[in-house]
Amino acid sequence: MFFDHFNYWIFVILLMIGLYTVMSRSNLIKKMIGLSIFQIAVFLFYISLGKIEDGTAPILLEGDGVIYSNPLPHVLILTAIVVGVATTALGLALIVRIKESFGTIDEDEILLQEEDK
């Protein structure tokens, strides 16, 4: 039972770890790591959906009855990985800028400094 849907269990566990990290941490770097874990869980889910049992790569083969895997989820995830890396780089650049402005990357301390102004 558990090993039949192992990839979906890993998806759920990674999703929950990422969501918990984003919601429970006030350190902005840890939030970015949580978002990345969340994103990886979504990638895994889409890749799992594209897998067809006994399917092959979508390359034209001789003979009837050949089952092909759907390449669309894999292509979408390749694009999403590139966008995810760029988004993470932008987020880290913003954190560096926040550190220069406020002297901290802790969300609670930043909010306290903003209230004092």
VENUR-V825219 format. One line per field, one symbol per residue. ss: DSSP state (H for helix, E for strand, - for the rest). A space follows every 50 residues. Layout:
BEGIN
ss->???
END
This chain:
BEGIN
ss->--HHHHHHHHHHHHHHHHHHHHHH--EHHHHHHHHHHHHHHHHHHHHHHH -----E-----------E---HHHHHHHHHHHHHHHHHHHHHHHHHHHHH HH---EHHHHHHHHHH-
END
